[in-house]
Amino acid sequence: MPVQTSRRPQSLEPGAPGRVPPIIPTQPGPGGPGGGKKRTKRKDPLWAKLTVIFGAVLMMTSGIAIVGSKAVIGQATSSIDQGNLLGEAGKSDAEGGNSLDGPIDMLLLGVDARQRWAADDVRSDTIIILHIPATHDQAYLISIPRDTEARIPAFEKSGYKGGTDKINAAFFFGAQNGGGWEGGAQLMAKTIKSMTGISFDGAAIINFGGFKNVIDALGTVRICVSHEVKSHHMSMVDGKPMWNADARKTGKSYTPVVHKKGCREMEGWEALDYARQRYGLPNSDYDRQQNQQQLIKAMAKKATDKGMLTNPLKLNSLIKAAGKAFILDTGGVPIADFIFTLKGVSGNDLVTLRTNGGTYSPNADHSKESLNELSMDMFKAVKEDKLADFVVANPNVLSTRK
């Protein structure tokens, strides 16, 4: 479906509400405080900008190959599974429909599915809203805690009658009775829209198992571990990482994987295992949320590495791995149009934000969490495309991860 003519507000002029104020911090460079040169914005290739927009979704085309050619992008991304992940939560005609001229909001859902698991036995423990303002020059990641108490609407497709539960259960209930992952995503999107008022332009389901292959295709990613943590999932057997269940089956001695504090290059298995951890971290799932946002940002940065543009073998491996890592819904807009619309976003323009101040916020009976008033104001700012101004007024929502 071609992109329709705009029914949304046009991109705003500098200084208008929703425009990213210049005091929003990005990664410091040589021209930062104390530097002698004026910092210029890096001109990342278009395919790398796509990486910022979908996280792992986006590592699939070469900047050299796509210059001036949407047809080449379409060919390179043809292996991506696409589906209807939004259902009733897509933007209405009154909200702009499938025009990309205004602010763009995407729902990113991470599932940790194993091959032996049934399609209707999965919950989405990673829930991220990606917001790009109407200026299309910055991107924000906001995580919703998995244990947030939510009113989950009825969902005819799976026969779910509606009820109150942890928000990650919405995916599970939507996937029942043949709903599958599409049904799970649709009910999750519907639940979030009901809770926050945010409608979406697109969505992606990211399988963290497939994510490993994407990172391996990149080579490594640089991750800074803030708190030492012992893995709840993996152990080392004869110097090789294995799932705990598989390690026990070997009959050999094994030791838990321990992620030591400090910055280093991580292979795919290590980066993903670290991003999965919540037990043993000071703020549990909130630390995991920040670590997962950090991983997406690290992948986006690595994707701009010049070696990825000049090595055909690496590039082909990356495209193949990305095609197996996720399911994508662009709301009927061709992927190529997303790339070219968001060409103003670069790797350093990705801002990661925290809900509830980055700490557990229990509800009345302490069985689940509630989103505090500041977090709900942040989601209101997303809906109204005033998030940049909100962050300036509330800098404590910025992630503490490097």
N, C-alpha and C positions, 0 to 999 in steps of 0.2 A: 504494500500500500504506500503510495507516495506521501510525503509530508504535506499536510494540509496548510492552507494559509493561516496566518496567526489569528488566534482568538484570545491570546494571552497578552499581558502588558509587554511592551517592547523593552529591550535591555535599557537599563537606567543610566543616566548620565552620572559622571563622577560626583560623589557627594550626596547623591539621592539615597533614600532608604533602601537597604538591600545591597548597595554597592559595598564591596569589601574596603573598609577604611585602611589607609596605609599603615596604621600602627599595629595591625594584626601581625604577630610575629611569624616568620618562616624560618627555615634553617639559615643560620648565619653564614655569610661567605666572606671573602677577602675584603669586601667593601663594607662589612658590618661595623659596629662600634669600634673605633680605634683603627679602622682600615684606611688605607690611603686612596683606594679607588672607589668610584661609585659602582654599586652592585647593579649589574644588568640582569634582566630576566633570561634564564636559559631557554634557548629555543629547542625544546625536545621534539623529536620526530612525531608525526601524527600517531603512529601505532603505539608509541610509548605513552602518549596522552590517553589513549584508550585504556591503557593499563590502570591509570589513576581512576578512571570512571567506574570500572567494574572490579577492581582489585585483580584477582587472578583471571577474571573473565577476559581481561583485556590484553593478554599477551599473545597476540596471534598474527600480526602482520608486520611487514617490514616497512620502515619509513621510506626506504629507497624504492620499494616496489609500488607503494600506493600513491606516490606523488601525482596528483592530477587524475587519479583513476579510481572511481568508486567501484567499477566493475572488478578490478583486481581485489579490492577488499572483500567484495561479495564472494569471490571464488575462494579466497583464503579462509573465510569464516564459514564456509558451507558445511563444515563438519560439526558445527555447534548445534546441539539439540535445542530446539525452540518449542515452547509450549505456552498455554494460557495459564500464567501463574498468578494473575491479579484478579480475575473474575470481576466482582462488583466493585473492587477497590481501585480500579483504574480511574484516571481523571475524566470527568464528564466534559461535555461540550462547553458548558459554562465555565469550567476550570481550564479550558484550553485544549481539551481532547488530546489528539496525538501530535499537536504542534510542538516544536522544540524551541520556539522563539523566547519563551519565558523561563522561569525557574524549572529545574528538573529534579525530581525526587525518585529514587530507586530503593527498592527493598532487597537487601542481600541476606540470604538465609544459609547458614552453614549446617550441614548434617554430617555426622560421623558414622556413615553406614558401612557395614562390612558385608561381604558377599553372602554370608550365611544368614543375614537378617532379611526378613520379609519386608516388602515395600510399605506395608501398613504398620510396621513396628519401629518407627523412627520418630524421634522428636528433634526439633530444631533448637539446639542450645545456643546457637550464635544468631543473633538478630540485630542487624545493622541497617540504619537508614542513611543513605548517601544523598546529600543535598548539594546541588549546584545552583547558585543564585542566577538571576536573570542576566547578569553580566557575563556569565560563563567564563569567569577567570579564576575561580577557586572551587575547591570541593571540600565538603565536611563529612566526617563519619561520626555517627552517634549510635552507641550500642544501647539496646534495651535489655535489662537484666532478665535472665531466663526464669527466675522465680517471681517475677512481678505478678501480682494478683490482677486478673483480667476477667471481664465479663465477655465470654466467648459466645458470639451469636449462633443461632441455629443455622444449620448448613444442610440443605436438602440433598445435595449430591452424595453425602456420606450417611445421611440419616441422623446426624447429630441434632439433638433437641435444644442445645444451648445450655449454658451454665457458667459457674464461676470456678476458675482453676488457675494454676500457674500458666503464664502466657505461652511457654514452650509446648504445652499440651495442645494448643490450637492446631499445630501441624499434625500431631498424632490423630486427633479427632477428625480432621479433614481428610486424612488418608484412608480412613476405614471404609469397608464395604465397597472396594473398588475405586475409591477416590484417588488413590495413588499420591505420588508426590505433587502432582498438579493440584489436587484437591487440598492437600496439606498447606501448600503455599497460598492458595486462594482464601482459605479460612484464616490463616495467619494475617494476610493482608487486610481482610475484612475486620478482624479483631483490632488491629493497630489503627485502622481508619476510624473505627468506632471510639477508640480510646483517645486518640490524638487529633482527629479531624483531618489528618494528612491523607491525600489521595496520591496515587503513584503513576509515574510515566513508564516504569519498567520494573523488572525483578529478576533475580538470579538465585538459583539453588546451587550452592557450591559443595561438592562432596570432598571433604577433607582428605579422604583417601586418595582421590585424584589430584589434589593439591600438591602432594609430595612429588608427583611426576613433573608438575609444572616447575617447581623449585629446582628439581634435579636438572631440568632442561636449561634453567638459568645458570646452573652451576652451584652457587651458594647464595645465601643472603646474609647481610650483616645485621645481627641482633644484639642488643644490649640487655643483658639479664639484670634486672633490678634487685631481685631477691633470690638467693639460692633456694632451690626446690628439688625434692626427690620425686621422680616420676611415679605417678600412680598407675601407669599403663605399660611401661617398657623396662626391660632388663638387658644386661649385657651377658652374652654367652660366648666364651672363647673370643672375646673382643668384638663381637658382632651384636647389634641391637635386635631384639626380638620382642614381640608381644609377650606379656607375662604368661598367658595361657600356653603359648607355644614354647616358651622357655622351660616351663615345668615339664612338658612332654619329652624334652630331650634327655632327662635324667641326669643332666650335668649340673655343676654348680653355677649359680648365676647371681649377679649383683644388680640392684636397681640402678637405672640411669639417674645421674644427679646433674642438674643444670647449675653450674657454678656462676657466681656473680661476676659480671664483666662483659665487655664487648668483644665479639668475635664473628667470624664467618661460620655459618651453619649449613650443613647439608640438609636436604629435604626432610629426612626422617627426624632429625634433631630439632629443626625449626618448628615442625608441626607438633612434635611431642611437647615441646615447651609451651606452644600456644594452646595446647589442650589442658594444661594443668590449672587446677583451682585449689585442690587440697594442699595444705602446707603453705599457702601464700597468705600474707597478712590480711588482705581484703578479699580473699576467696574469688568469687566469680567476677568481681569488679577488677581485680588484677588481671584475670584471664581476658576480660573484655579489652583492656588496654594492650595486653600482649598480642591479641589477635589483630587489633588495629595497627599495632606496630609492625606486625608481619606483613599486612597488606601494603603498608607504606614502604617497607623494605623491598618488597617485590616490585613495586612501582619504580623505585629508584634503580634497582638492578636492571630492570627492563630497558632503561635508558643507556646502559653500558654500550659503548661503541662496538664491542666485540659481537654483540647480538645482531648488529646490522650488517656485518661484513662476513659472517660465517654462515653459509647456507645450511650446513648440517645442523648447527645449533638452532637456526631459525625454523627449519622443518620439524625438528624435534619439539620445539616449543609450541608450534601450531597444533601438532598432533596431540600433545599432552593437554593443552588447553581445551581441545575439543571433547576430551573425555572427563573433564573436571567439573563441568557444570551444565545446567539447563538454563536457558535464557528466554526472557520475555521482554521485548522492546515496545510493547503496546502497539504493534502493527507498523512501527517505523523501521525501515531497513537499517541494519547495523551500520552500514556505510554512512548513513545520514547522521547517526549518533557521533561517529568519529569526527566528521567534518564540522558538525555543530559545536563540538567541545574542543576544537583544536587550540583554543586559548588557554586551556588548563595544562599546567606542567607538573612535573613530579614534586616540586617544592611547594606547590599550591594546595597540598592535601593537609587539612587540619583535623586532628582527632580530638573528640570531646567526650566528657564524662557525664553520666547521669548521677543524681543523688550524691554529688560531691565525691564519688568514687568509693563510697562505703555502704555497707548493708543498711537498708531502711525498712525495718519490719512493719508489717501491718498490725491491726489491733490484737489479733490472737497469736502473733509471732510465727505463724505457719508459712507465711508468704511475705513478699515485699510490696511496698507501695512506692509510686513515683512521687517525690516531694514537689512542693509548689514551684520551686525554681526549675525543676526538670520539665514540668508541664508548661511553664512559661517558655522554655527553650523549644519545645515542640510547637507551641503557638507561633514562635518566631520563624520556625521552618515553614509553617503553613502560609504565613504572611510574607515570606521572603525578606525577613528582617534579621536573619541570624547573625550577620556580621556585626550589626549594631549591638545585638544582645551579648555577643562574646566580648566586645569592648567594655560593656557595662558590667560583665560578670566574668572576669578572666579566670576565676577559679574553676570554671568548667573545662578549661584546657587540660588535655592529658599530660601527665607527668613523665611519660616515656620519651626517650630520645628518638 
